[in-house]
Amino acid sequence: MTHVVVRNGNVDGALKKFKQKVARSGIPSEFKKREHYEKPGIKRRKAKAEAIKNSRKQARRGERD
């Protein structure tokens, strides 16, 4: 369970830190993934498209440097 200590009444700062911790733990993305059932073939297609997108992004970054 994620928890954050509020110091000096700084609720906004504590909320920001809590949201960061939750995002890093991967809970929101896991929830989105499990929201609806996906067939295995569709999962593979999405993963392949994501890999292509990431490789193109890396290639663009390599050209800049």
Secondary structure, 3 states (H helix, E strand, C coil): CCCCCCCCCCHHHHHHHHHHHHHHHCHHHHHHHHCCCCCHHHHHHHHHHHHHHHHHHHHHHHHHC
